[in-house]
């Protein structure tokens, strides 16, 4: 059985003070929640504060990006060693906003994934097609290509179980989620590709979560699909009550 993961991607929102204010309200709301794993990905400037505040809670914390090298003359970058040194144990890789605005390539996602595994960080690798590719019937080809590149030469490690987030670019921040059917189709493709690259066991055990306009009013229909192992939530994770409600909706299906 794959344990569901509900994760918050805060993107470029929240100062440290705002992050801590969120946690003051949010942590008591999910204190007794055990069915799903919960993770928060704050900005780099809030990261150490959020890690400290989430110590001794059930909430994991991760960075939204990192470099693949340990150190070097790379202005503005943060390395896996630096993240690990402050107790950061999760990492978001290959988000479409990084691919689009920071020119992250499939090769870089692959190098970062290998670095994450080498440092015992738990990676969430984002893949997903643009509207143009979907309309051209290329969704499957895009997903297979992104995964083939990301997983190339990767050896899975029990310390760094890989989660794949299916995030169709056209559903991110638009208010209209992909349908459960579209998501299930994509997740089946993703699971096959993971199995082809990393073996049947990894294909079975790898969590495949969905991101793109997940909200309190659509989470229940998404989590009802056996192929959807959780959600990566952007906008609706910024308010503590909204994010807790998303987690509770999933919970109420038990
Ligand atoms: P959204 O973002 O929930 O605001 O659509 C999801 C994401 O980009 O991870």
Boltz pocket constraint, residues with backbone or C-beta under 6 A from the ligand:
constraints:
  - pocket:
      binder: B
      contacts: [[A, 9], [A, 167], [A, 171], [A, 172], [A, 173], [A, 174], [A, 175], [A, 211], [A, 212], [A, 213], [A, 214], [A, 232], [A, 233], [A, 234], [A, 235], [A, 236]]
      max_distance: 6.0
